[in-house]
C-alpha cells in the first residue's frame, strides 16, 4: 500500500493542520467563546446562544470534542460541555509556537 498524504508530513504539521481545520468554522469559534465567557459547563444553552439548529450545534460540538478542546458529561438526558483545560493548553501551545514563528531576516525577498 502507498503512503497517505498525511504520512508525508511531520506529526507537528498534521497536528497544526488538524487544529486549524477544527477552528476554521465561525460556529466553533462562537461555541468556544461562549464556553470561555461562561467559565462553566453548558447544558443545552448553545442553540439559543449561537442561533443554529440543534443537529448543527451537535456536529460542531462533536468536532471540538474529537480534537479534545472540549469535554462532555452526561447529566440526565442532556450532555454538558466545557473547555478541557489541559488539552486547551496543549492545543493553544502548539498553535502558538507556529503562529509566533519569526519570518526570515531578508528584507527584500519579493
C-alpha positions in Angstrom: 0.0 0.0 0.0 1.1 3.5 -0.7 1.5 6.4 1.7 -1.4 8.5 2.5 -0.8 12.2 2.0 -0.8 12.8 5.8 2.1 10.4 6.2 4.5 12.5 4.2 4.2 15.3 6.7 5.5 15.6 10.2 3.4 14.9 13.3 3.6 18.6 14.1 2.4 19.6 10.6 -0.5 17.3 10.8 -1.4 18.4 14.4 -1.3 22.1 13.4 -3.5 21.4 10.3 -6.0 19.4 12.4 -6.3 22.3 14.9 -6.7 24.8 12.1 -9.4 22.7 10.5 -11.4 22.4 13.7 -11.0 26.1 14.5 -11.8 27.0 10.8 -15.5 27.4 11.3 -17.1 30.5 12.8 -19.7 28.5 14.7 -17.0 26.6 16.5 -15.3 29.8 17.4 -18.6 31.1 18.7 -19.1 28.0 20.8 -15.6 28.3 22.3 -16.0 32.0 23.0 -19.3 31.3 24.8 -17.7 28.5 26.9 -14.8 30.7 27.8 -17.1 33.6 28.7 -19.4 31.5 30.9 -16.5 29.7 32.6 -18.8 26.8 33.4 -20.2 23.7 31.9 -23.1 24.4 29.5 -26.1 22.1 29.2 -28.3 22.9 26.2 -27.9 26.7 26.2 -26.0 26.7 22.9 -28.8 26.6 20.5 -30.3 29.9 21.7 -26.9 31.4 22.2 -25.4 30.5 18.8 -28.6 30.6 16.7 -28.1 27.3 14.8 -30.2 24.2 14.8 -29.5 21.5 17.5 -28.2 19.0 15.0 -25.8 21.6 13.6 -24.6 22.6 17.1 -24.2 18.9 17.9 -22.0 18.3 14.9 -19.8 21.3 15.8 -19.5 20.0 19.4 -18.5 16.6 18.1 -15.7 18.1 16.1 -14.4 20.2 19.1 -14.7 17.1 21.3 -12.9 14.9 18.9 -10.0 17.4 18.9 -10.1 17.3 22.7 -10.7 21.1 23.0 -13.9 20.4 24.9 -15.2 17.6 27.1 -18.7 16.5 27.8 -20.5 14.7 30.6 -24.0 13.2 30.5 -26.4 14.6 33.1 -29.8 13.0 32.8 -31.0 13.4 29.2 -28.6 16.2 28.3 -24.8 16.4 27.6 -23.0 19.2 29.3 -19.9 20.7 27.7 -16.9 22.7 29.0 -13.4 23.6 27.9 -10.9 20.8 28.5 -8.3 23.0 30.2 -5.3 20.6 29.8 -6.0 19.9 26.2 -6.7 23.6 25.5 -3.2 24.4 26.9 -1.7 21.8 24.6 -3.7 23.0 21.5 -3.0 26.7 22.1 0.6 26.0 22.8 1.1 24.0 19.6 -0.7 26.6 17.6 1.0 29.5 19.4 4.5 28.1 18.6 3.5 28.0 14.9 1.8 31.4 14.8 4.7 33.1 16.6 7.4 31.9 14.2 9.6 34.8 13.1 9.8 35.3 9.3 13.3 35.1 7.8 15.5 38.1 8.0 15.9 39.0 4.3 14.2 42.4 3.9 13.7 42.5 0.1 12.7 38.9 -0.9 9.8 39.5 -3.3 
